[in-house]
Amino acid sequence: MHGFSFGFELVFKADYTSVQGGYDQIDRIYGVNFAGFGSWSPISSGIFRKKEQAGYSAYGGVKGALSSNGLTKSMYLYLRVGNDTAWI
């Protein structure tokens, strides 16, 4: 997964399983990398809901704090998996 915003880039890799007619799931989140202006402090990363549930997608990813020019913002990039599709 790849996200670019506010002069920084956040990238991670994910393995997931799409089950036609069943519940999709995220198997792992790995290879997190940050590049850009300022400093990055990870808050959380990994799988937050491993398996899709009725009405709720499985999701995982990375959340952190980006500090630059005296300002700090919470930023995140999440992968969602459900209904036999994946999106960010």
C-alpha positions as CSV (number, residue, x, y, z in Angstrom):
1,M,0.0,0.0,0.0
2,H,1.3,3.5,-0.8
3,G,0.1,6.8,0.5
4,F,1.6,10.2,-0.3
5,S,0.3,13.4,1.3
6,F,1.7,16.7,2.9
7,G,5.2,16.0,1.6
8,F,5.6,12.6,3.0
9,E,5.3,9.0,1.8
10,L,4.1,6.0,3.8
11,V,4.4,2.5,2.4
12,F,3.7,-0.9,3.7
13,K,3.1,-4.4,2.3
14,A,0.2,-6.7,3.2
15,D,-0.9,-10.2,2.5
16,Y,-4.6,-10.9,2.5
17,T,-7.0,-13.6,1.5
18,S,-10.2,-13.0,-0.5
19,V,-12.8,-15.8,0.1
20,Q,-15.5,-15.8,-2.6
21,G,-18.8,-16.2,-0.8
22,G,-17.1,-16.1,2.6
23,Y,-15.3,-13.7,4.9
24,D,-12.1,-12.1,3.6
25,Q,-9.1,-11.6,6.0
26,I,-5.8,-9.8,6.3
27,D,-2.9,-12.2,7.0
28,R,-0.1,-9.8,7.8
29,I,1.1,-6.2,7.5
30,Y,4.9,-5.7,7.1
31,G,7.7,-3.7,5.4
32,V,6.5,-0.3,6.8
33,N,8.6,2.6,5.4
34,F,8.4,6.3,5.8
35,A,10.1,9.0,3.8
36,G,9.7,12.8,3.7
37,F,10.1,16.0,5.6
38,G,9.9,16.0,9.4
39,S,10.0,13.1,11.7
40,W,7.8,10.1,12.0
41,S,6.8,8.4,15.3
42,P,4.8,5.2,14.9
43,I,1.8,4.9,17.1
44,S,0.4,1.6,16.0
45,S,0.7,-0.8,13.1
46,G,-0.6,-4.3,12.3
47,I,-3.9,-5.9,11.9
48,F,-6.8,-4.2,13.7
49,R,-9.6,-6.5,12.6
50,K,-8.2,-9.7,11.1
51,K,-11.4,-11.1,9.5
52,E,-14.3,-9.5,7.8
53,Q,-17.5,-9.7,9.7
54,A,-21.1,-9.1,8.6
55,G,-21.2,-5.4,7.8
56,Y,-17.6,-4.7,8.8
57,S,-14.4,-5.0,6.6
58,A,-11.2,-6.4,7.9
59,Y,-8.6,-3.7,8.3
60,G,-5.0,-3.1,9.2
61,G,-2.2,-0.7,8.4
62,V,-0.1,2.0,10.0
63,K,-0.8,5.1,12.2
64,G,1.7,7.6,13.5
65,A,2.6,11.1,14.3
66,L,4.3,13.4,11.8
67,S,6.2,16.3,13.2
68,S,7.4,19.2,11.0
69,N,7.9,22.9,11.5
70,G,6.7,22.7,15.1
71,L,3.4,21.0,14.2
72,T,2.4,17.4,14.9
73,K,-0.4,15.6,13.0
74,S,-1.7,12.1,13.3
75,M,-1.5,10.3,9.9
76,Y,-2.6,6.9,8.9
77,L,-2.8,4.5,6.0
78,Y,-5.2,1.6,6.3
79,L,-6.0,-1.4,4.0
80,R,-9.5,-2.6,4.1
81,V,-10.7,-6.0,2.8
82,G,-14.3,-7.1,2.4
83,N,-16.9,-8.2,-0.1
84,D,-14.1,-9.9,-2.2
85,T,-12.3,-6.6,-2.8
86,A,-9.5,-4.6,-1.1
87,W,-9.1,-0.8,-0.9
88,I,-7.3,2.0,1.0
